[in-house]
Amino acid sequence: MSALTPLGIAILGLLLERPMHPYEMFQTFVARSEDRIVKVRPGSLYHTVERLDRDGLVRATGTEREGNRPERTTYEITDAGHDRMLERITEMLAEWKYEYPEFPLALAEAHNLPRDTVIRLLQKRVLMLRGQLELVGRAVDQVEDKNLDRKYWVEASYLRVLTQAETDWIESLIDELKNGTIDW
């Protein structure tokens, strides 16, 4: 059996709600902004659904065609898929794993660039992070307005806290670079 990837978990989570075809899954990810927490492209989504089907974690429930559109196969989660998803979520919640983000590497090697360049690049990153904070804030406001149970959007508040912490830390680094606290 293949490893259950983050995209696989997200697909199984959608199928717990109801059977869907892959295109509908993709549209749902985008509509819910879940493409911000799991990398999803139509091709990778279809490939992952095929792998989940091969592994017995989902099964096709039927195929339909609307007009000239291609046939769409609808899938549902199996008991094995439900069990494997819960097992993997349990592992992910309980075990810390370093994920090798690129930013720490860029910071480790930033001393190879001129100070002014690093300051400018970090200021650009801060602007982008503030944009992300605004987007996440709007998303949180929208779900709060809909009175959606917090269990369905707890990751948005987590991402907001992480993004705010990164923004604050980078702003303090910029100050240190500007005032010469860090020898460059």
C-alpha positions in Angstrom: 0.0 0.0 0.0 1.3 3.5 -0.9 2.0 6.1 1.7 -0.9 8.4 2.5 0.1 11.8 1.3 -1.4 15.1 2.5 -3.4 15.4 -0.7 -4.7 11.8 -0.1 -5.8 12.7 3.4 -7.6 15.9 2.1 -9.4 13.8 -0.6 -10.5 11.2 1.9 -11.7 14.0 4.1 -13.9 15.4 1.3 -15.2 11.9 0.6 -16.3 11.6 4.2 -18.7 14.4 3.5 -20.2 12.7 0.4 -19.2 10.9 -2.8 -17.7 13.3 -5.4 -15.9 13.2 -8.7 -12.3 14.5 -8.9 -13.2 17.8 -10.7 -15.8 18.5 -7.9 -13.1 17.8 -5.3 -10.7 20.3 -7.0 -13.4 22.9 -7.1 -14.3 22.3 -3.5 -10.6 22.7 -2.4 -10.3 26.0 -4.3 -13.7 27.3 -3.0 -12.7 26.5 0.6 -9.1 27.8 0.1 -7.8 24.4 1.1 -5.4 24.6 -1.7 -3.4 26.9 0.7 -2.7 24.0 3.1 -2.3 21.2 0.6 -0.7 21.5 -2.8 -3.3 20.4 -5.3 -3.3 20.5 -9.1 -5.9 18.8 -11.3 -3.4 16.3 -12.6 -2.0 15.4 -9.1 -5.6 15.1 -7.8 -6.6 12.6 -10.5 -3.4 10.6 -10.0 -3.9 10.5 -6.2 -7.6 9.4 -6.6 -6.4 6.6 -8.9 -3.8 5.5 -6.3 -6.4 5.6 -3.5 -8.7 3.5 -5.6 -5.9 1.0 -6.4 -5.1 0.8 -2.7 -8.7 0.1 -1.8 -9.2 3.4 0.1 -11.8 4.7 -2.2 -14.1 3.1 -4.8 -15.9 4.2 -7.8 -19.7 4.5 -7.4 -20.7 5.4 -10.9 -19.9 7.4 -14.1 -21.9 10.1 -15.6 -21.7 12.4 -18.6 -23.3 15.8 -19.0 -23.6 17.0 -22.6 -20.3 17.1 -24.4 -18.3 17.0 -21.2 -16.0 14.1 -20.5 -17.3 11.2 -18.4 -16.9 11.8 -14.6 -16.4 9.0 -12.2 -17.8 9.6 -8.7 -15.9 8.0 -5.8 -16.7 7.3 -2.2 -14.4 6.5 0.8 -14.2 2.9 1.9 -14.0 1.6 5.5 -10.3 0.9 4.9 -9.8 4.5 3.6 -11.6 5.9 6.7 -9.4 3.8 9.0 -6.2 4.7 7.2 -7.0 8.4 7.2 -7.7 8.4 10.9 -4.5 6.5 11.5 -2.4 8.9 9.5 -4.0 12.0 11.1 -3.3 10.5 14.5 0.4 10.1 13.5 0.7 13.6 12.1 -0.9 15.2 15.2 1.3 13.3 17.7 4.6 13.3 16.0 6.8 16.3 15.2 8.6 16.1 11.9 10.9 18.6 10.4 9.7 19.5 6.9 12.7 21.2 5.4 11.2 24.6 4.4 13.3 26.7 2.0 13.3 29.9 4.0 15.6 28.7 6.8 18.2 27.8 4.1 17.8 31.2 2.5 18.4 32.8 5.9 21.4 30.6 6.6 23.0 31.8 3.3 21.7 35.3 3.3 25.1 36.6 4.5 26.4 36.0 1.0 24.2 38.9 -0.2 24.8 42.6 0.5 23.0 43.9 3.6 20.8 46.3 1.7 19.7 43.6 -0.7 18.8 41.3 2.2 16.8 44.2 3.9 15.0 44.9 0.6 14.2 41.2 0.0 13.0 40.7 3.6 10.8 43.8 3.3 9.3 42.4 0.2 8.6 39.1 2.1 6.9 41.0 4.9 4.6 42.7 2.4 3.7 39.3 1.0 3.1 37.9 4.5 0.9 40.9 5.4 -1.1 40.1 2.3 -1.4 36.5 3.4 -2.5 37.7 6.9 -5.2 39.8 5.3 -6.5 36.8 3.2 -6.5 34.4 6.2 -8.2 37.1 8.3 -10.9 37.5 5.7 -11.4 33.8 5.5 -11.7 33.5 9.3 -14.2 36.4 9.3 -16.3 34.7 6.6 -16.5 31.4 8.4 -17.2 33.1 11.7 -20.1 35.0 10.0 -21.5 31.7 8.8 -21.3 30.3 12.3 -19.4 27.3 11.0 -18.1 25.1 13.8 -14.5 26.0 14.6 -13.4 22.4 14.2 -13.8 22.9 10.4 -11.4 25.9 10.2 -9.0 25.5 13.1 -6.1 25.3 10.6 -6.9 28.9 9.5 -6.3 30.3 13.0 -3.1 28.2 13.2 -1.9 29.6 9.9 -2.7 33.1 11.0 -0.7 32.8 14.2 2.3 31.3 12.3 2.2 34.0 9.6 2.0 36.7 12.2 4.9 35.2 14.2 7.0 35.0 11.0 6.1 38.6 10.1 7.1 39.9 13.5 10.3 38.0 13.5 11.4 39.2 10.1 10.5 42.8 11.0 12.8 42.5 14.1 15.6 41.0 11.9 15.2 43.9 9.5 15.6 46.3 12.4 18.7 44.5 13.5 20.2 44.7 10.0 19.4 48.4 9.7 20.8 49.4 13.1 23.9 47.2 12.7 23.2 44.9 15.6 24.1 42.0 13.3 27.5 42.4 11.8 27.2 41.9 8.1 
